[in-house]
Amino acid sequence: QQQVKQSPQSLIVQKGGISIINCAYENTAFDYFPWYQQFPGKGPALLIAIRPDVSEKKEGRFTISFNKSAKQFSLHIMDSQPGDSATYFCAASMGYGGSQGNLIFGKGTKLSVKP
Amino acid sequence: KAGVTQTPRYLIKTRGQQVTLSCSPISGHRSVSWYQQTPGQGLQFLFEYFSETQRNKGNFPGRFSGRQFSNSRSEMNVSTLELGDSALYLCASSTKLGVEAFFGQGTRLTVV
């Protein structure tokens, strides 16, 4: 019940296209859902995050869509660029509501944007 | 504003030895969490601290331990190293447990 399932494992998109990564969770106590971007040799960088009382959040080319009833959320990268090529992780935690803030991560999606 | 600083960046140790990794959080952040990243298991939670108190611990053996100091800096220790402990160890800091957590670049530990 603590798992976060992420798909696809890898994704190849043409420059200018839309990249879509999906995640699903079971624990309805999760109240914070961030996405992280990781380049080789670097730590994960916080990209964008959402809380379950919001269905969509947009920051620049990055959008999170959240479906509370389906217990799913997704990351959309519009106008994908070669510089977006990285591994993306979704995560979930109970940080806002409780005393446990540990992030449960998906397995990651390796995105390659072809020029 | 300086980011999360982890030292050392790279470490090679022999099986059976122990190791201590250090993490300096972003100024003003009182929460520090540690994660282990491996190709097979992905990112797994080790423990989290807030104001020097361990708030939560992941499913790792007792050989893994940590602490947080009054200045919010944190250390983690792994005793009796095993080959399987080879991983990237990541530290994250935040103002609130787990929310808007910023990661350091990690310490790459290799056990030979």
Boltz contact constraints between the chains, C-beta under 6 A:
constraints:
  - contact:
      token1: [A, 32]
      token2: [B, 99]
      max_distance: 6.0
  - contact:
      token1: [A, 42]
      token2: [B, 105]
      max_distance: 6.0
  - contact:
      token1: [A, 43]
      token2: [B, 90]
      max_distance: 6.0
  - contact:
      token1: [A, 43]
      token2: [B, 103]
      max_distance: 6.0
  - contact:
      token1: [A, 43]
      token2: [B, 104]
      max_distance: 6.0
  - contact:
      token1: [A, 43]
      token2: [B, 105]
      max_distance: 6.0
  - contact:
      token1: [A, 43]
      token2: [B, 106]
      max_distance: 6.0
  - contact:
      token1: [A, 44]
      token2: [B, 103]
      max_distance: 6.0
  - contact:
      token1: [A, 93]
      token2: [B, 98]
      max_distance: 6.0
  - contact:
      token1: [A, 95]
      token2: [B, 97]
      max_distance: 6.0
  - contact:
      token1: [A, 95]
      token2: [B, 98]
      max_distance: 6.0
  - contact:
      token1: [A, 95]
      token2: [B, 99]
      max_distance: 6.0
  - contact:
      token1: [A, 99]
      token2: [B, 55]
      max_distance: 6.0
  - contact:
      token1: [A, 100]
      token2: [B, 56]
      max_distance: 6.0
  - contact:
      token1: [A, 101]
      token2: [B, 48]
      max_distance: 6.0
  - contact:
      token1: [A, 101]
      token2: [B, 97]
      max_distance: 6.0
  - contact:
      token1: [A, 101]
      token2: [B, 98]
      max_distance: 6.0
  - contact:
      token1: [A, 102]
      token2: [B, 45]
      max_distance: 6.0
  - contact:
      token1: [A, 102]
      token2: [B, 48]
      max_distance: 6.0
  - contact:
      token1: [A, 102]
      token2: [B, 56]
      max_distance: 6.0
  - contact:
      token1: [A, 102]
      token2: [B, 98]
      max_distance: 6.0
  - contact:
      token1: [A, 103]
      token2: [B, 98]
      max_distance: 6.0
  - contact:
      token1: [A, 105]
      token2: [B, 42]
      max_distance: 6.0
  - contact:
      token1: [A, 105]
      token2: [B, 43]
      max_distance: 6.0
  - contact:
      token1: [A, 107]
      token2: [B, 42]
      max_distance: 6.0
